[in-house]
């Protein structure tokens, strides 16, 4: 996958993603990551990319020209029209299903805004998706872009050397992941659930499914509306919650 990030702070993108799993995927050529400095495409001799907003108001607005010229350079380098994601609190909230959807794209361009935003005219011209990572405001789009790239990359074959890791992640089937344990068997007086060292894989799988249902019901009950949960499992959740409320 080609991942291009249009930003005023390319070093922030590269330093954040050239490590750990994403860094290895980039090194192995599974992901082609490039951070492109919007400032390199301004016509201003002073490197200016923003100006005062028409109509007045606080702050500055990123100008259309450098953003557009930067995008056209990226498009020419790619040789095709990519999907263009503008990171904005006004967009659809990013989730695991969207990560899967984006992971099959040939290429994605992430546009990072700053200040009071970007001139609406260039957004109308080049953006295909307005995406938010939550209902809060950050100083720029770089952190949301890195979050999206990290989540999307996990869905690309070969990025995780153990593909079962992605399949068992929280939200991969609409539920939160079951609790995980490692050695030692007893730590700080707390023992690993006996079922996990029983050697009975069927019982382990059943226990993990129950724990996912319980954890989702307790922490994110809103997810249960869309999760693939059988009538029997919904009854299990109902009885568990009823029992818990009696305690």
Protein Blocks (a to p, Z undefined) as FASTA:
>chain_A
ZZddddfblmlmmmmmmgcjllmmmmnomaccddddfklmccbfnlpabdcdehiaedjd
ddfklmmmmmmmmmmmnopacddddddfkbccddfklmmmmmmpfbdcddddehjbdcfk
lmmmmmmbdcdfbjcddfbfklmmmmmmmmmmmmpghkamblmlmmmpghklopacdddd
dddfbeghiacdfklmnopaklmmmmmmmmmmmmmmmmmmmlmmmpccdfklmmmmmmmm
mmmmmZZ
